[in-house]
Amino acid sequence: MIAIGLVVEGIYDEAALMELVRKCHPSEVDVICRPCGSAIQLMKKFPGFLESFRHVVKGQPVDNAIVIRDADHKDAKSLIARIERKISGRIYPFSRHLLVVVQELEAWLLADEEALGLVTGRPQRRIPNPESLKDPKARLEKILSNVKIGYTPAVARKIATAARTEVLSLQCPSFRQFQLALTDG
C-alpha cells in the first residue's frame, strides 16, 4: 500500500482532499493528513509536518508528500517559491510536491455540476472556469444555502466523493497538477 502525506489548510480541505486522493490514485493508498487551520498556520507548520512524514508509517517514511494551500488571490508561482524557500536545502526520503489551488479548494468542488446536483438534490448549471471565481467558497455556500444545506466538512466530502475527476481535470488546471503530484511518488 502506498502512503501519502498531505499538509492542508483546514478541515474542509482535509475532508475533500482525502476523498480526491483515493479517487485519483491508481492504487490503494493510506492517506495521512495534517490540517493546519489556515493559510498562515500552514506556512508556519508545514516544514515540521514534512519532517514528521519521515517516520509516520510504522517508523518508515511516506511514499509521497503534498503540501496544498489556497491561492487566496495571490500569485500561485510566488506562493510556491515562498513555500520552497522555507524548506530549501532539505532532502526528504520521499517525493514531495508543493501545490496551490486557484483560488480555493471550493473551485474544484464547483467544477462538476452533476456532483453538486447529487448533493443539493437539484440540477446545477456548469460554472465555466471555476478557478476564475473571486470567492468560490462564497459561491458554493450560496448554492448550498439555496437548498437549506450548510457547508460543512461532511458536505465537502460528499461533493468530492460524487465528483468526476475527468470533469475536475478539464475545468481546473490546478486539479491537474494535483493529479500529477499524486502519481509522481
C-alpha positions as CSV (number, residue, x, y, z in Angstrom):
1,M,0.0,0.0,0.0
2,I,1.2,3.5,-0.9
3,A,1.3,6.1,1.9
4,I,0.7,9.7,1.0
5,G,1.2,12.6,3.4
6,L,-1.0,15.7,3.0
7,V,-0.5,19.0,4.6
8,V,-3.6,21.2,4.1
9,E,-5.1,24.4,5.4
10,G,-8.2,23.2,7.2
11,I,-10.8,20.6,7.9
12,Y,-12.8,21.3,4.7
13,D,-9.7,20.7,2.7
14,E,-8.9,17.5,4.7
15,A,-12.4,16.1,4.1
16,A,-12.4,16.7,0.3
17,L,-8.8,16.0,-0.5
18,M,-8.7,12.7,1.3
19,E,-11.6,11.6,-0.9
20,L,-10.0,13.0,-4.1
21,V,-6.6,11.3,-3.3
22,R,-8.4,8.0,-3.1
23,K,-10.3,8.6,-6.3
24,C,-7.3,9.8,-8.3
25,H,-4.5,7.4,-7.2
26,P,-4.2,4.3,-9.3
27,S,-3.6,2.0,-6.3
28,E,-4.8,1.6,-2.8
29,V,-3.5,4.4,-0.6
30,D,-3.1,5.2,3.1
31,V,-3.6,9.0,3.4
32,I,-2.0,10.7,6.4
33,C,-3.4,14.3,6.6
34,R,-2.3,17.2,8.7
35,P,-4.7,20.1,8.7
36,C,-3.2,23.4,9.8
37,G,-6.2,25.7,10.5
38,S,-5.4,28.4,8.0
39,A,-3.0,29.5,5.2
40,I,-0.9,31.4,7.8
41,Q,-0.7,28.4,10.1
42,L,0.2,26.1,7.1
43,M,3.1,28.4,6.2
44,K,4.4,28.0,9.8
45,K,3.7,24.3,10.3
46,F,4.3,22.5,7.1
47,P,8.1,22.1,7.5
48,G,7.5,20.3,10.8
49,F,4.8,18.1,9.2
50,L,7.1,17.2,6.3
51,E,9.8,16.2,8.9
52,S,7.2,14.1,10.7
53,F,6.4,12.2,7.5
54,R,10.0,10.7,7.7
55,H,8.8,8.2,10.3
56,V,5.0,8.2,10.3
57,V,4.3,4.8,8.7
58,K,5.5,2.3,11.3
59,G,8.8,4.1,11.6
60,Q,9.1,4.5,7.9
61,P,8.5,7.5,5.6
62,V,5.5,8.2,3.4
63,D,6.0,7.5,-0.3
64,N,4.8,10.9,-1.3
65,A,4.1,14.2,0.5
66,I,2.0,17.0,-0.9
67,V,1.6,20.5,0.7
68,I,-1.6,22.1,-0.6
69,R,-2.7,25.7,0.1
70,D,-5.2,28.1,-1.5
71,A,-4.0,31.0,-3.6
72,D,-6.4,33.4,-1.9
73,H,-5.9,36.0,-4.7
74,K,-2.1,35.8,-4.5
75,D,0.2,34.7,-7.4
76,A,0.5,30.9,-7.3
77,K,4.1,30.9,-8.6
78,S,5.2,33.4,-5.9
79,L,3.5,31.3,-3.2
80,I,5.2,28.1,-4.4
81,A,8.6,30.0,-4.4
82,R,7.9,31.2,-0.8
83,I,7.0,27.7,0.3
84,E,10.0,26.3,-1.4
85,R,12.3,28.8,0.4
86,K,11.1,27.6,3.8
87,I,12.5,24.1,3.0
88,S,15.4,25.0,0.8
89,G,18.3,22.6,1.2
90,R,16.3,19.9,2.9
91,I,16.4,16.4,1.5
92,Y,13.5,14.0,2.1
93,P,13.3,10.2,1.7
94,F,10.0,10.7,-0.3
95,S,8.7,12.6,-3.2
96,R,7.3,16.0,-2.2
97,H,5.1,18.4,-4.1
98,L,4.0,21.9,-3.3
99,L,0.7,22.9,-4.8
100,V,-1.5,26.0,-4.8
101,V,-5.2,25.7,-5.6
102,V,-6.7,28.6,-7.5
103,Q,-8.4,30.4,-5.7
104,E,-9.7,28.0,-3.1
105,L,-10.4,24.3,-2.9
106,E,-14.1,25.1,-3.4
107,A,-13.4,25.9,-7.0
108,W,-12.8,22.2,-7.5
109,L,-16.0,21.4,-5.7
110,L,-17.9,23.7,-8.0
111,A,-16.4,22.2,-11.2
112,D,-18.7,19.2,-11.5
113,E,-22.3,20.4,-11.8
114,E,-23.6,16.8,-11.6
115,A,-21.8,16.2,-8.3
116,L,-23.3,19.4,-6.9
117,G,-26.7,18.3,-8.2
118,L,-26.5,15.0,-6.4
119,V,-25.7,16.7,-3.1
120,T,-28.2,19.5,-3.5
121,G,-31.0,17.4,-5.0
122,R,-31.4,20.0,-7.7
123,P,-29.9,20.3,-11.2
124,Q,-27.0,22.7,-11.3
125,R,-25.5,24.7,-14.2
126,R,-21.9,24.3,-15.2
127,I,-19.7,27.1,-14.0
128,P,-17.2,27.8,-16.8
129,N,-13.7,28.1,-15.4
130,P,-14.4,27.9,-11.7
131,E,-10.8,28.9,-10.9
132,S,-11.6,32.4,-12.2
133,L,-14.1,33.0,-9.5
134,K,-13.1,35.6,-6.9
135,D,-14.7,33.8,-4.0
136,P,-15.5,30.1,-4.8
137,K,-16.3,29.3,-1.2
138,A,-19.0,32.0,-1.0
139,R,-20.4,30.8,-4.3
140,L,-20.6,27.2,-3.0
141,E,-22.1,28.3,0.3
142,K,-24.8,30.3,-1.7
143,I,-25.7,27.3,-3.9
144,L,-26.0,25.1,-0.8
145,S,-27.9,27.6,1.3
146,N,-30.5,27.9,-1.6
147,V,-31.4,24.3,-0.7
148,K,-31.0,24.7,3.0
149,I,-27.8,22.8,3.3
150,G,-25.0,24.2,5.4
151,Y,-21.4,23.9,4.1
152,T,-19.6,21.5,6.4
153,P,-16.6,19.2,6.0
154,A,-19.1,16.3,5.6
155,V,-20.7,18.2,2.7
156,A,-17.3,18.9,1.1
157,R,-16.5,15.2,1.4
158,K,-19.9,14.3,-0.3
159,I,-19.2,16.6,-3.2
160,A,-15.7,15.3,-3.6
161,T,-17.0,11.7,-3.5
162,A,-19.6,12.4,-6.2
163,A,-17.2,14.5,-8.4
164,R,-16.0,13.1,-11.7
165,T,-12.2,13.5,-11.8
166,E,-12.2,13.9,-15.6
167,V,-14.5,16.9,-15.2
168,L,-12.4,18.4,-12.5
169,S,-9.3,17.9,-14.6
170,L,-10.9,19.6,-17.6
171,Q,-12.3,22.5,-15.6
172,C,-9.4,23.2,-13.2
173,P,-5.7,23.4,-14.2
174,S,-4.6,23.3,-10.5
175,F,-6.5,20.0,-10.2
176,R,-4.4,18.5,-13.0
177,Q,-1.3,19.5,-11.0
178,F,-2.7,17.7,-8.0
179,Q,-3.3,14.5,-10.1
180,L,0.2,14.6,-11.4
181,A,1.6,15.1,-7.9
182,L,-0.3,12.0,-6.7
183,T,1.2,9.7,-9.3
184,D,4.8,11.1,-9.1
185,G,5.7,9.2,-6.0
